[in-house]
Amino acid sequence: MTDNIDQPRLAQTLDAYNKGRLDRRGFLRGAALAGVGFAAAQALSLAGGKAWAQSTRTVEAPRGADYIVIGAGSAGATVAGQLARTTGASVLVLEGGLSDDQADISDPAGWPSALGSAFTKTYATTPQTHADNRVIPYPRGEGLGGCSSVNCMIYNRGAAQDYDDWAYDGASGWDWKSVLPDYKALEDWQDGESDLRGAGGPLHVTRPDPALGHEGARAFMEGAKSLGYPEVYDFNAGTLEGPAWVNFTIQAGKRQSSSVAFLRPALEAGAKLTVLTEAPVLRLILERGRCVGVEYLHNGRATIVRAGKEVILSAGALITPKLLMLSGIGDPVALRALGLTPAVSLSGVGSNLQDHVLGAGVNYEAKRPVPPTNYNASEVYMWWKSDPSQPVADINALYINLPFATKELNLEQQHGYAMLCGVMRPKSRGSVTLSSADPRADPLVDPNYLAVDQDLIALKAATDLARAIGNSDAYKDIRKAELMPARAALSPTEYRDYLRKSASTYFHPVGTAKMGTDARSVVDPQLRVYGVQGLRVADASVMPTITTGNTNAPSILIGWKAAKMIAAAA
């Protein structure tokens, strides 16, 4: 937005569009008359407009579709939108959560409120044996856009090594060289096309203007560079080491969720796409070795809908394995113990859970009230190696202009901000298992944080990095005091205790239906579930190992590639 925009006229135009008095063409014309550029007007139109998804509370149950997509999150919305747009087939999306038409979702600064809204469901981990036996809240966005509607909007592909590791471990066709063209095709990078970046794709990717960046973010960059760390202009080029202004899924001041970027454009283009909200799936329908449909709740009533071609399971790393197991796909011994009849023996379902460990503890008090953000409160990140022997960056640190710590650390502050950090290539592995055969029961989520000693070593290195930047001279005009850990000379025992209390979720669970060719793999490199025809998984659960960066971008990639694979097989 610029000072040349007629804000009152734009507000009136948006209001008319949201109430259905203007169609999209009329909105674009009105926005142009208000002084908004075409690209910005497009982004605003996709983030606004009258309700387009339908709640099962208000419409009749569909009779069926060529493809049924379970879940409208980062990957699900992508695969559904692309599949409908590129094949001409009928696509039905069943989303258990709500529509994304709330202000806290579209406003990039509103994500802390969105995390506490009805759009987000907060699960709880099992007691974490190696993290002070704490039960850790585990929020997941459940609605249109999924976690891409409530996350911090960081767009990070990860390291090139991540994808080469996938391919080496059996996921052929998923190496960096192979996925790069797809990344370029799906994005619209603000600086235009290059050998590494794409332009003209459906997902707008932008970078904050450092001049408009938060004072604390600018201090972070200055502090890191003063300590000898070189700035990285583009951390999406395959190498991440160094401090960087992030890439955002933000355009024209609005969040670009997967719902905004992929579902709405497909509907605008007239695709045969039906999107139902408040449609939680209970189980998959298997007949003679083939998935032929799903049973879900339509306005609270169990309803079966059939797929003419395929079912695509995109419910995320927690609910995807839950639905597989409820449908008899998993470890036969565990299924029988809950009274479920095994249909397909796949012992890897629900295992291999990975999550970046978030170090939620390093906090400071400012000398004055912390000003608001022009973006998302988290504009700068830094990746580095916990030890020079590491092959790629395995830790990170970041500034956030909000206080942020686990409840066990009892943070008290007046004007606070935080230096968060993370273990980005964790060695620990956890699981998602059923607590009951009742579909309404939450699964048991055990990330198994810090079970491997290397993760605690890496968390200490990340915390040391965050403190070094936070205590640098770059913050001298902002920093009043380090609130925690607050003592320069903690004993090794005290420091380990602090680290275990600070460990939390980075909101990035992956891996519970891993892609590969070994005995623990759940899907093949084409994302087809072993032992079941007509069923694929397309979401973060298929990642064999977690990417080094935030997981929204690779989840979108998985949805994008799934659509291509399915279209090619049709």
Secondary structure per residue as TSV (DSSP state, phi and psi in degrees):
chain	resnum	aa	ss	phi	psi
A	1	M	-	360.0	146.6
A	2	T	-	-130.2	172.0
A	3	D	T	-68.7	-12.2
A	4	N	T	-83.3	-5.6
A	5	I	S	-82.2	134.9
A	6	D	-	-80.5	92.0
A	7	Q	H	-62.1	-43.9
A	8	P	H	-59.0	-42.0
A	9	R	H	-66.6	-40.2
A	10	L	H	-63.1	-41.9
A	11	A	H	-61.9	-41.8
A	12	Q	H	-64.7	-39.6
A	13	T	H	-66.0	-43.6
A	14	L	H	-62.3	-41.6
A	15	D	H	-62.1	-43.6
A	16	A	H	-64.8	-38.5
A	17	Y	H	-67.1	-44.5
A	18	N	H	-65.6	-28.0
A	19	K	T	-92.2	2.7
A	20	G	T	84.4	7.6
A	21	R	S	-81.5	-15.0
A	22	L	S	-124.9	139.2
A	23	D	-	-83.5	179.3
A	24	R	H	-64.1	-38.7
A	25	R	H	-62.2	-42.6
A	26	G	H	-65.2	-36.7
A	27	F	H	-64.7	-45.6
A	28	L	H	-60.4	-38.8
A	29	R	H	-66.3	-44.2
A	30	G	H	-65.3	-38.6
A	31	A	H	-64.9	-38.4
A	32	A	H	-63.0	-40.5
A	33	L	H	-66.4	-23.9
A	34	A	T	-85.2	-2.4
A	35	G	T	96.9	13.8
A	36	V	-	-91.1	132.9
A	37	G	-	-64.3	161.1
A	38	F	H	-62.4	-47.1
A	39	A	H	-61.6	-43.0
A	40	A	H	-66.0	-39.7
A	41	A	H	-64.2	-39.1
A	42	Q	H	-60.2	-45.6
A	43	A	H	-61.9	-42.3
A	44	L	H	-64.4	-37.9
A	45	S	H	-66.9	-37.0
A	46	L	H	-75.7	-26.0
A	47	A	H	-87.0	-7.5
A	48	G	-	-126.4	-154.5
A	49	G	S	93.9	165.2
A	50	K	S	-68.1	162.6
A	51	A	-	-55.7	135.4
A	52	W	-	-123.2	-26.8
A	53	A	S	-83.1	161.4
A	54	Q	E	-122.5	133.3
A	55	S	E	-80.9	143.7
A	56	T	T	-64.4	-12.6
A	57	R	T	-74.7	-15.7
A	58	T	T	-122.4	-7.4
A	59	V	S	-129.3	160.9
A	60	E	-	-76.0	157.9
A	61	A	-	-67.8	139.5
A	62	P	-	-72.6	157.7
A	63	R	-	-83.3	-25.3
A	64	G	E	158.4	-179.5
A	65	A	E	-160.6	162.3
A	66	D	E	-61.2	-46.8
A	67	Y	E	-126.0	138.3
A	68	I	E	-115.6	125.4
A	69	V	E	-108.9	123.7
A	70	I	E	-96.7	107.6
A	71	G	-	104.6	136.3
A	72	A	-	-119.6	41.3
A	73	G	S	-86.4	-154.8
A	74	S	H	-53.7	-48.1
A	75	A	H	-85.0	-42.3
A	76	G	H	-62.1	-46.2
A	77	A	H	-63.7	-35.0
A	78	T	H	-67.2	-50.7
A	79	V	H	-64.8	-39.1
A	80	A	H	-66.2	-47.6
A	81	G	H	-63.2	-45.5
A	82	Q	H	-68.4	-39.4
A	83	L	H	-64.6	-43.6
A	84	A	H	-66.4	-38.7
A	85	R	H	-73.7	-35.7
A	86	T	H	-96.2	-18.9
A	87	T	H	-107.9	-23.1
A	88	G	-	77.7	0.8
A	89	A	-	-76.6	162.5
A	90	S	-	-83.1	134.7
A	91	V	E	-129.0	129.6
A	92	L	E	-112.8	125.6
A	93	V	E	-105.7	126.0
A	94	L	E	-110.4	108.6
A	95	E	-	-112.5	124.0
A	96	G	S	-71.8	-23.1
A	97	G	S	-93.6	-155.0
A	98	L	B	-98.8	173.9
A	99	S	-	-71.6	163.2
A	100	D	S	-99.8	23.0
A	101	D	-	-90.0	60.6
A	102	Q	S	-132.4	146.4
A	103	A	H	-61.2	-36.3
A	104	D	H	-65.0	-21.4
A	105	I	H	-82.3	-45.9
A	106	S	H	-73.3	-26.7
A	107	D	S	-82.7	117.5
A	108	P	G	-57.2	-29.4
A	109	A	G	-82.1	-4.8
A	110	G	G	-92.4	5.5
A	111	W	H	-62.1	-33.6
A	112	P	H	-61.4	-37.3
A	113	S	H	-70.4	-39.4
A	114	A	H	-62.9	-35.2
A	115	L	H	-64.0	-25.2
A	116	G	T	-99.8	9.8
A	117	S	S	-95.0	177.4
A	118	A	T	-66.7	-15.6
A	119	F	T	-69.5	-24.4
A	120	T	E	-107.4	131.7
A	121	K	E	-104.0	127.8
A	122	T	E	-100.9	109.5
A	123	Y	E	-81.7	-178.2
A	124	A	E	-138.4	138.8
A	125	T	B	-74.3	163.9
A	126	T	-	-68.3	161.6
A	127	P	-	-54.6	128.0
A	128	Q	B	-89.4	102.6
A	129	T	T	-54.3	-38.8
A	130	H	T	-98.0	6.4
A	131	A	T	-125.8	51.8
A	132	D	T	65.4	25.9
A	133	N	T	57.6	29.1
A	134	R	B	-84.0	146.1
A	135	V	-	-93.4	121.5
A	136	I	-	-107.2	127.4
A	137	P	E	-58.4	142.8
A	138	Y	E	-135.0	75.7
A	139	P	E	-75.5	142.6
A	140	R	E	-136.6	133.3
A	141	G	E	-69.2	124.3
A	142	E	-	-127.1	96.0
A	143	G	B	168.4	-171.4
A	144	L	T	-62.9	125.1
A	145	G	T	92.2	-16.9
A	146	G	G	54.0	-135.5
A	147	C	G	-68.5	-19.3
A	148	S	G	-71.2	-9.2
A	149	S	G	-95.4	-8.4
A	150	V	T	-131.1	-1.6
A	151	N	S	-79.7	-175.4
A	152	C	-	-87.2	6.8
A	153	M	-	65.3	25.4
A	154	I	B	-81.0	127.3
A	155	Y	-	-105.9	106.1
A	156	N	-	-139.4	118.0
A	157	R	-	-70.7	-26.7
A	158	G	-	99.6	-167.6
A	159	A	-	-92.4	149.7
A	160	A	H	-56.2	-34.7
A	161	Q	H	-60.4	-32.2
A	162	D	H	-56.1	-47.4
A	163	Y	H	-76.2	-34.8
A	164	D	H	-64.4	-34.9
A	165	D	H	-64.2	-41.7
A	166	W	H	-56.8	-49.2
A	167	A	H	-64.4	-41.5
A	168	Y	H	-60.5	-34.1
A	169	D	T	-88.1	9.5
A	170	G	T	119.4	-9.7
A	171	A	-	-88.6	71.6
A	172	S	T	-62.3	142.6
A	173	G	T	87.1	2.3
A	174	W	-	-115.2	15.8
A	175	D	S	-70.6	164.7
A	176	W	H	-56.4	-44.5
A	177	K	H	-61.5	-34.3
A	178	S	H	-78.6	-36.0
A	179	V	H	-85.1	-20.2
A	180	L	H	-57.7	-44.2
A	181	P	H	-60.1	-34.1
A	182	D	H	-70.9	-41.4
A	183	Y	H	-58.3	-43.6
A	184	K	H	-65.0	-38.0
A	185	A	H	-69.6	-32.9
A	186	L	H	-85.1	-13.2
A	187	E	E	-109.5	157.5
A	188	D	E	-124.4	87.5
A	189	W	E	-77.0	134.9
A	190	Q	T	-60.4	-26.7
A	191	D	T	-92.6	5.2
A	192	G	-	88.0	176.9
A	193	E	-	-74.8	145.9
A	194	S	-	-150.3	-172.1
A	195	D	S	-62.9	-24.7
A	196	L	S	-113.9	-15.0
A	197	R	-	-124.6	154.1
A	198	G	-	-112.7	157.6
A	199	A	-	-136.1	146.6
A	200	G	S	91.4	-2.6
A	201	G	S	-77.1	173.8
A	202	P	S	-74.4	-21.2
A	203	L	E	-100.6	111.6
A	204	H	E	-74.3	127.7
A	205	V	E	-123.0	126.5
A	206	T	B	-129.7	170.2
A	207	R	-	-128.0	137.7
A	208	P	-	-65.4	148.6
A	209	D	-	-77.8	116.0
A	210	P	G	-54.0	-30.6
A	211	A	G	-66.4	-25.7
A	212	L	G	-101.2	1.2
A	213	G	S	-68.5	160.1
A	214	H	-	-65.0	148.1
A	215	E	H	-58.3	-36.0
A	216	G	H	-70.1	-32.9
A	217	A	H	-68.9	-42.0
A	218	R	H	-63.3	-39.4
A	219	A	H	-64.4	-36.8
A	220	F	H	-58.9	-48.6
A	221	M	H	-63.0	-44.0
A	222	E	H	-64.2	-42.6
A	223	G	H	-64.3	-44.7
A	224	A	H	-62.6	-44.2
A	225	K	H	-67.5	-33.0
A	226	S	H	-67.1	-22.6
A	227	L	T	-88.9	3.1
A	228	G	T	98.2	7.7
A	229	Y	-	-89.5	125.5
A	230	P	-	-76.0	138.0
A	231	E	-	-68.6	142.4
A	232	V	-	-109.0	123.8
A	233	Y	S	-74.0	-44.2
A	234	D	-	-128.5	104.9
A	235	F	T	-83.5	9.7
A	236	N	T	-103.9	18.2
A	237	A	S	-95.2	7.9
A	238	G	S	105.3	-19.3
A	239	T	-	-125.5	132.6
A	240	L	-	-110.6	-14.4
A	241	E	B	-59.6	125.5
A	242	G	E	120.9	162.8
A	243	P	E	-73.4	146.8
A	244	A	E	-152.7	145.6
A	245	W	E	-72.5	132.7
A	246	V	-	-75.1	169.7
A	247	N	-	-97.6	140.4
A	248	F	B	-115.6	152.4
A	249	T	S	-97.3	65.1
A	250	I	E	-132.8	136.8
A	251	Q	E	-144.0	129.9
A	252	A	T	55.3	37.1
A	253	G	T	75.1	12.8
A	254	K	E	-125.7	147.1
A	255	R	E	-65.8	136.9
A	256	Q	-	-106.5	82.2
A	257	S	-	-76.5	171.6
A	258	S	H	-65.3	-30.4
A	259	S	I	-63.5	-46.5
A	260	V	I	-66.7	-42.1
A	261	A	I	-81.4	-28.6
A	262	F	I	-121.7	-39.4
A	263	L	I	-76.0	-52.3
A	264	R	H	-61.0	-44.1
A	265	P	H	-60.2	-35.5
A	266	A	H	-64.1	-41.1
A	267	L	H	-67.6	-40.4
A	268	E	H	-60.6	-31.3
A	269	A	T	-83.3	0.1
A	270	G	T	85.9	18.8
A	271	A	-	-65.8	154.6
A	272	K	-	-82.6	73.4
A	273	L	E	-124.2	125.8
A	274	T	E	-117.8	127.4
A	275	V	E	-118.5	115.7
A	276	L	E	-109.5	130.6
A	277	T	E	-102.2	168.7
A	278	E	S	51.9	46.6
A	279	A	-	-129.7	64.0
A	280	P	-	-66.8	135.2
A	281	V	E	-86.4	137.6
A	282	L	E	-95.2	-41.6
A	283	R	E	-167.5	164.0
A	284	L	E	-88.6	147.4
A	285	I	E	-99.3	115.2
A	286	L	E	-109.8	132.1
A	287	E	E	-135.1	118.1
A	288	R	T	50.3	47.4
A	289	G	T	80.7	9.0
A	290	R	E	-127.0	141.8
A	291	C	E	-85.7	116.4
A	292	V	E	-110.7	-4.2
A	293	G	E	170.7	-166.5
A	294	V	E	-141.0	156.1
A	295	E	E	-107.1	128.9
A	296	Y	E	-141.6	171.2
A	297	L	E	-94.6	118.1
A	298	H	E	-108.1	107.7
A	299	N	T	54.5	41.1
A	300	G	T	84.3	-3.4
A	301	R	E	-109.3	131.1
A	302	A	E	-60.8	126.1
A	303	T	E	-137.9	139.3
A	304	I	E	-105.3	132.7
A	305	V	E	-130.2	140.2
A	306	R	E	-108.0	148.8
A	307	A	E	-106.9	130.1
A	308	G	E	-73.3	-28.4
A	309	K	E	-121.2	-63.6
A	310	E	E	-147.3	158.8
A	311	V	E	-112.7	132.7
A	312	I	E	-116.1	116.8
A	313	L	E	-92.5	113.4
A	314	S	-	-133.6	47.6
A	315	A	S	-93.3	0.5
A	316	G	H	96.4	169.7
A	317	A	H	-68.2	-14.6
A	318	L	H	-96.0	-47.7
A	319	I	H	-87.5	-28.3
A	320	T	H	-58.4	-51.9
A	321	P	H	-65.2	-32.6
A	322	K	H	-59.4	-47.7
A	323	L	H	-68.1	-37.2
A	324	L	H	-59.8	-48.1
A	325	M	H	-66.2	-41.6
A	326	L	H	-61.8	-22.5
A	327	S	T	-94.7	7.1
A	328	G	T	89.2	13.7
A	329	I	E	-108.7	110.7
A	330	G	E	161.6	-154.6
A	331	D	-	-76.0	114.7
A	332	P	H	-57.2	-37.9
A	333	V	H	-63.9	-46.6
A	334	A	H	-65.6	-37.6
A	335	L	H	-66.2	-45.2
A	336	R	H	-63.3	-33.9
A	337	A	H	-63.3	-23.1
A	338	L	T	-101.0	5.7
A	339	G	T	83.7	15.9
A	340	L	-	-96.1	144.4
A	341	T	-	-88.6	118.2
A	342	P	-	-65.3	137.7
A	343	A	S	-114.1	-39.4
A	344	V	E	-137.8	126.6
A	345	S	E	-85.2	107.6
A	346	L	-	-137.6	93.8
A	347	S	T	-68.2	-16.3
A	348	G	T	-80.6	-9.7
A	349	V	T	-62.1	123.3
A	350	G	T	89.6	-13.5
A	351	S	E	-87.7	-180.0
A	352	N	E	68.8	20.2
A	353	L	E	-63.7	129.5
A	354	Q	B	-131.3	147.7
A	355	D	-	-151.6	139.1
A	356	H	-	-60.6	138.2
A	357	V	E	-85.5	121.2
A	358	L	E	-92.0	123.0
A	359	G	E	-84.7	94.7
A	360	A	-	-102.0	77.9
A	361	G	-	-152.4	-39.7
A	362	V	-	-70.1	112.3
A	363	N	E	-133.8	152.9
A	364	Y	E	-131.9	155.1
A	365	E	E	-103.8	133.9
A	366	A	E	-88.5	160.4
A	367	K	S	-73.3	-16.2
A	368	R	S	-152.4	170.5
A	369	P	-	-55.2	136.7
A	370	V	-	-75.7	123.3
A	371	P	-	-67.0	159.7
A	372	P	-	-70.5	165.1
A	373	T	-	-90.4	150.4
A	374	N	S	-88.4	-7.6
A	375	Y	S	-128.7	-106.5
A	376	N	S	-124.8	10.8
A	377	A	S	77.8	-3.6
A	378	S	-	-144.9	83.8
A	379	E	-	-104.7	-9.7
A	380	V	E	-134.6	138.4
A	381	Y	E	-133.2	161.4
A	382	M	E	-144.3	130.7
A	383	W	E	-108.4	146.0
A	384	W	E	-157.2	175.9
A	385	K	-	-95.7	135.7
A	386	S	S	-67.2	-24.0
A	387	D	S	-153.1	143.2
A	388	P	T	-56.7	-21.2
A	389	S	T	-73.8	-14.4
A	390	Q	S	-66.7	139.5
A	391	P	S	-68.3	-32.4
A	392	V	S	-143.1	172.3
A	393	A	-	-57.1	135.9
A	394	D	-	-130.6	2.4
A	395	I	E	-135.5	163.8
A	396	N	E	-147.4	169.2
A	397	A	E	-143.3	152.9
A	398	L	E	-155.1	157.1
A	399	Y	E	-101.0	140.5
A	400	I	E	-137.0	133.1
A	401	N	S	-85.3	32.7
A	402	L	S	-133.6	151.0
A	403	P	-	-69.1	140.7
A	404	F	-	-154.9	113.4
A	405	A	-	-156.2	158.2
A	406	T	-	-66.9	153.6
A	407	K	G	-64.6	-28.1
A	408	E	G	-67.6	-18.7
A	409	L	G	-86.2	-7.8
A	410	N	-	52.7	52.3
A	411	L	-	-66.8	131.6
A	412	E	-	-129.1	128.6
A	413	Q	-	-156.6	163.0
A	414	Q	S	-105.5	-57.5
A	415	H	S	-120.7	95.7
A	416	G	E	-114.7	155.5
A	417	Y	E	-148.2	165.4
A	418	A	E	-131.9	153.0
A	419	M	E	-112.6	98.6
A	420	L	E	-85.0	163.0
A	421	C	E	-151.3	171.4
A	422	G	E	-154.8	154.0
A	423	V	E	-95.7	110.9
A	424	M	S	-99.1	-11.3
A	425	R	S	-131.4	64.9
A	426	P	-	-64.5	146.4
A	427	K	-	-94.8	-22.6
A	428	S	-	-69.5	148.4
A	429	R	-	-130.3	138.2
A	430	G	E	-121.4	-153.6
A	431	S	E	-157.5	158.8
A	432	V	E	-121.8	122.3
A	433	T	E	-130.2	163.6
A	434	L	-	-78.2	139.5
A	435	S	S	-93.0	-17.0
A	436	S	-	-166.3	161.8
A	437	A	S	-80.7	-3.9
A	438	D	-	-77.8	118.9
A	439	P	T	-59.2	-21.0
A	440	R	T	-78.9	-13.9
A	441	A	S	-80.5	139.1
A	442	D	-	-69.3	147.7
A	443	P	-	-73.4	164.4
A	444	L	E	-87.8	121.7
A	445	V	E	-111.3	115.2
A	446	D	E	-126.5	91.6
A	447	P	-	-67.6	-19.0
A	448	N	-	59.7	43.0
A	449	Y	T	-56.0	138.0
A	450	L	T	62.7	21.3
A	451	A	-	-67.5	-31.0
A	452	V	S	-98.3	131.8
A	453	D	H	-55.5	-34.5
A	454	Q	H	-59.2	-32.0
A	455	D	H	-67.3	-36.6
A	456	L	H	-70.1	-38.0
A	457	I	H	-61.2	-45.0
A	458	A	H	-67.0	-37.8
A	459	L	H	-64.7	-38.1
A	460	K	H	-64.1	-44.9
A	461	A	H	-61.2	-39.8
A	462	A	H	-66.2	-41.4
A	463	T	H	-66.7	-40.5
A	464	D	H	-60.3	-40.5
A	465	L	H	-64.3	-46.0
A	466	A	H	-60.1	-42.3
A	467	R	H	-68.6	-37.7
A	468	A	H	-61.9	-42.5
A	469	I	H	-69.6	-43.9
A	470	G	H	-64.2	-28.1
A	471	N	T	-98.2	8.3
A	472	S	S	-73.3	164.4
A	473	D	G	-64.0	-19.4
A	474	A	G	-61.5	-23.6
A	475	Y	G	-99.6	7.4
A	476	K	T	-62.1	-28.9
A	477	D	T	-86.0	-7.1
A	478	I	T	-109.9	-43.2
A	479	R	E	-76.8	126.1
A	480	K	E	-93.7	-47.0
A	481	A	E	-162.4	149.8
A	482	E	E	-80.1	120.2
A	483	L	E	-84.1	-36.4
A	484	M	E	-158.3	144.3
A	485	P	S	-69.7	-14.7
A	486	A	-	76.2	-12.0
A	487	R	-	-119.6	128.5
A	488	A	T	-70.8	-26.1
A	489	A	T	-121.2	60.7
A	490	L	-	-69.6	142.5
A	491	S	-	-69.3	159.3
A	492	P	H	-54.1	-39.9
A	493	T	H	-66.9	-43.1
A	494	E	H	-63.3	-39.8
A	495	Y	H	-67.3	-43.3
A	496	R	H	-62.1	-39.1
A	497	D	H	-63.6	-43.3
A	498	Y	H	-61.2	-45.9
A	499	L	H	-61.9	-42.4
A	500	R	H	-65.7	-33.0
A	501	K	H	-76.2	-23.9
A	502	S	H	-88.8	-14.2
A	503	A	E	-67.5	131.7
A	504	S	E	-148.9	-178.6
A	505	T	E	-78.9	142.5
A	506	Y	-	-92.2	5.6
A	507	F	S	69.1	30.7
A	508	H	-	-127.6	50.7
A	509	P	-	-68.8	137.3
A	510	V	B	-147.2	170.8
A	511	G	-	93.5	1.0
A	512	T	T	-84.6	1.4
A	513	A	T	-143.1	60.9
A	514	K	-	-60.0	147.3
A	515	M	B	-90.7	136.3
A	516	G	S	163.7	-162.5
A	517	T	S	-128.6	2.6
A	518	D	S	-86.9	-179.1
A	519	A	T	-67.6	-20.6
A	520	R	T	-95.7	0.5
A	521	S	-	-75.5	146.5
A	522	V	S	-105.8	-35.1
A	523	V	B	-126.6	154.4
A	524	D	-	-85.9	177.7
A	525	P	T	-63.6	-12.4
A	526	Q	T	-92.8	7.4
A	527	L	-	71.0	15.7
A	528	R	B	-83.8	133.0
A	529	V	B	-70.4	128.3
A	530	Y	T	-61.7	132.2
A	531	G	T	85.8	-0.3
A	532	V	-	-134.1	125.5
A	533	Q	B	-83.3	151.2
A	534	G	T	73.4	17.9
A	535	L	E	-136.5	126.7
A	536	R	E	-126.5	159.5
A	537	V	E	-116.0	131.1
A	538	A	-	-138.4	87.6
A	539	D	S	-169.1	-172.5
A	540	A	G	-63.8	-17.5
A	541	S	G	-65.5	-20.6
A	542	V	G	-83.1	-9.7
A	543	M	-	-62.9	123.3
A	544	P	S	-65.1	-41.3
A	545	T	S	-135.9	151.0
A	546	I	-	-70.6	142.4
A	547	T	-	-71.6	158.0
A	548	T	S	-71.1	-21.1
A	549	G	S	-108.7	-173.4
A	550	N	-	-57.6	148.7
A	551	T	S	-97.3	2.5
A	552	N	H	-66.2	-47.8
A	553	A	H	-60.6	-49.0
A	554	P	H	-65.1	-27.3
A	555	S	H	-67.3	-41.9
A	556	I	H	-62.2	-42.0
A	557	L	H	-56.9	-44.4
A	558	I	H	-60.7	-43.1
A	559	G	H	-62.7	-41.4
A	560	W	H	-62.5	-49.7
A	561	K	H	-66.8	-34.1
A	562	A	H	-60.4	-44.7
A	563	A	H	-59.9	-41.7
A	564	K	H	-63.7	-44.1
A	565	M	H	-63.1	-44.4
A	566	I	H	-66.3	-42.8
A	567	A	H	-61.9	-39.8
A	568	A	H	-67.9	-27.3
A	569	A	H	-88.4	-10.7
A	570	A	-	-68.4	360.0
